[in-house]
Amino acid sequence: MAKVPRVDRDLCIGCGNCTVVCPEVFELDHEGKSQVVNEMGKCDLEYAVSSCPVGAISLL
């Protein structure tokens, strides 16, 4: 089963690392926080998780 990415908006600082690593999956919203826009996007989600400096991304 595929893992589904989630962003904890309370932790997110809007650095944008996830949008660089996985632009098909993440984008910054109008508040400058990351959001998932395509749960099924093709990218290295594990790397996106590790690229987040505050641990705001998880895989369920």
VENURBEL-V45068 format. One record per residue. N is the residue number from 1. PHI is phi as a letter, one per 40 degrees, with the letter a starting at -180 (999 if undefined). PSI is psi in radians with two decimals (none if undefined). Layout:
N;PHI;PSI
N;PHI;PSI
//
This chain:
1;999;2.41
2;c;2.53
3;c;2.49
4;b;2.19
5;c;2.52
6;b;2.57
7;b;2.22
8;c;1.79
9;c;-0.41
10;c;-0.52
11;c;-0.52
12;d;2.32
13;b;0.03
14;g;0.54
15;c;-0.46
16;g;0.04
17;d;-0.76
18;c;-0.60
19;c;-0.45
20;c;-0.76
21;c;-0.71
22;b;1.22
23;c;-0.36
24;c;-0.32
25;b;-0.70
26;b;2.60
27;a;2.79
28;c;2.36
29;c;-3.00
30;c;-0.30
31;c;-0.01
32;g;0.26
33;b;2.62
34;c;2.53
35;a;2.66
36;c;2.19
37;b;-0.27
38;a;1.70
39;c;-0.41
40;b;0.18
41;c;2.61
42;c;1.92
43;a;3.11
44;c;1.56
45;c;-0.60
46;c;-0.67
47;c;-0.65
48;c;-0.75
49;c;-0.83
50;c;-0.36
51;c;-0.24
52;c;2.05
53;c;-0.26
54;b;0.11
55;g;0.58
56;c;-0.21
57;b;2.34
58;b;2.82
59;b;2.20
60;b;none
//
